[in-house]
Amino acid sequence: MSLTGGPVIFLWAVLLAVGGLSSAVGSAADVWLGEYAGLWPIIMTFMIFGFANAFSGNLVELALSLTLLGWSFLLLARWREVALVRSEAMKFHRYQHRAGGQT
């Protein structure tokens, strides 16, 4: 079974659609949870598909693989940024709760 063709393509498409939709809705609604959870399906799809494509032996496929892996690392950096926002929001929430709702 090939990871870059056949019925597996539908799995890649579903993961990209779910991740992209939840990230887009979370970003548009300014809710960190949607983007935080939605980036992982996209990152993993790009990484697995990129690595699977890299070993096909075709130079064009190798270029595509490097592009997908580059995008996955850019998205991973974005995920880390959203994780930082999440942790700061949790700290603020704890501070606000201890202060009795007054900030």
Backbone torsions as a table, in degrees:
resi	resn	phi	psi	omega
1	MET	NA	127.5	-178.8
2	SER	-88.5	140.7	178.3
3	LEU	-83.1	-7.5	-176.6
4	THR	-115.9	11.1	179.9
5	GLY	-155.8	173.0	178.1
6	GLY	75.4	-149.9	-175.7
7	PRO	-69.1	-16.4	179.7
8	VAL	-66.3	-24.5	178.7
9	ILE	-59.2	-35.4	179.1
10	PHE	-67.2	-34.3	175.3
11	LEU	-64.0	-44.3	178.1
12	TRP	-60.5	-43.6	-178.7
13	ALA	-63.3	-41.5	179.5
14	VAL	-65.4	-45.3	179.1
15	LEU	-61.9	-41.5	178.2
16	LEU	-66.8	-38.9	-179.9
17	ALA	-67.7	-45.1	-179.8
18	VAL	-64.9	-47.7	179.9
19	GLY	-64.4	-43.6	-179.6
20	GLY	-66.6	-41.5	-179.6
21	LEU	-67.1	-45.6	-179.6
22	SER	-67.7	-36.1	176.4
23	SER	-66.5	-42.8	-179.1
24	ALA	-66.3	-43.7	179.4
25	VAL	-66.4	-42.7	178.6
26	GLY	-63.4	-39.3	179.2
27	SER	-70.8	-41.7	-179.8
28	ALA	-67.7	-36.1	-179.5
29	ALA	-85.7	-1.3	-178.0
30	ASP	58.7	42.1	177.1
31	VAL	-116.1	118.2	-173.6
32	TRP	-67.8	-27.4	-174.6
33	LEU	-64.0	-40.2	-179.7
34	GLY	-63.1	-44.8	179.3
35	GLU	-71.7	-38.0	-178.6
36	TYR	-62.3	-45.2	-179.3
37	ALA	-79.8	-30.4	-175.5
38	GLY	-78.5	-19.6	-178.7
39	LEU	-72.9	-31.2	-177.0
40	TRP	-63.6	-43.8	176.3
41	PRO	-60.5	-36.6	179.7
42	ILE	-68.9	-45.7	-179.7
43	ILE	-60.0	-48.1	-177.2
44	MET	-67.2	-37.9	177.7
45	THR	-63.4	-46.2	178.6
46	PHE	-62.2	-42.0	-177.5
47	MET	-67.8	-48.5	-178.0
48	ILE	-65.3	-45.6	179.2
49	PHE	-65.1	-37.6	178.3
50	GLY	-63.9	-45.8	178.7
51	PHE	-67.3	-39.8	179.3
52	ALA	-64.7	-39.3	179.2
53	ASN	-70.7	-31.8	-176.5
54	ALA	-62.2	-29.5	-176.1
55	PHE	-94.7	16.1	179.7
56	SER	-78.5	-20.8	177.4
57	GLY	91.9	-3.5	-179.5
58	ASN	-96.6	137.2	-177.2
59	LEU	-66.8	-37.9	178.2
60	VAL	-65.9	-41.0	178.6
61	GLU	-66.1	-33.6	176.9
62	LEU	-65.9	-40.8	177.4
63	ALA	-63.5	-42.2	176.5
64	LEU	-62.3	-40.5	179.6
65	SER	-62.9	-44.3	179.2
66	LEU	-64.6	-35.8	176.8
67	THR	-65.3	-45.7	179.2
68	LEU	-64.4	-40.0	178.7
69	LEU	-66.8	-37.1	175.7
70	GLY	-62.6	-44.6	177.5
71	TRP	-62.9	-37.3	-179.5
72	SER	-66.3	-36.1	177.3
73	PHE	-70.9	-34.3	174.4
74	LEU	-64.3	-41.9	177.9
75	LEU	-67.9	-33.4	176.4
76	LEU	-65.0	-38.2	175.9
77	ALA	-64.5	-38.9	176.9
78	ARG	-64.9	-40.2	178.7
79	TRP	-61.5	-40.9	177.9
80	ARG	-63.6	-36.8	178.1
81	GLU	-66.0	-42.7	178.2
82	VAL	-66.6	-35.4	176.8
83	ALA	-63.6	-37.1	176.7
84	LEU	-65.9	-42.4	176.9
85	VAL	-61.4	-41.4	178.9
86	ARG	-61.3	-45.5	-178.4
87	SER	-66.9	-37.3	177.5
88	GLU	-68.6	-36.0	177.0
89	ALA	-65.1	-38.9	177.9
90	MET	-66.4	-39.7	176.9
91	LYS	-62.3	-44.2	179.6
92	PHE	-63.5	-40.0	179.4
93	HIS	-63.5	-42.9	177.4
94	ARG	-64.3	-41.9	178.6
95	TYR	-62.4	-44.9	-178.8
96	GLN	-65.8	-37.6	179.2
97	HIS	-66.2	-41.1	179.1
98	ARG	-69.1	-30.2	-178.6
99	ALA	-82.7	1.8	178.4
100	GLY	78.2	26.3	177.1
101	GLY	87.3	-0.9	179.6
102	GLN	-104.0	131.0	176.8
103	THR	-127.0	NA	NA
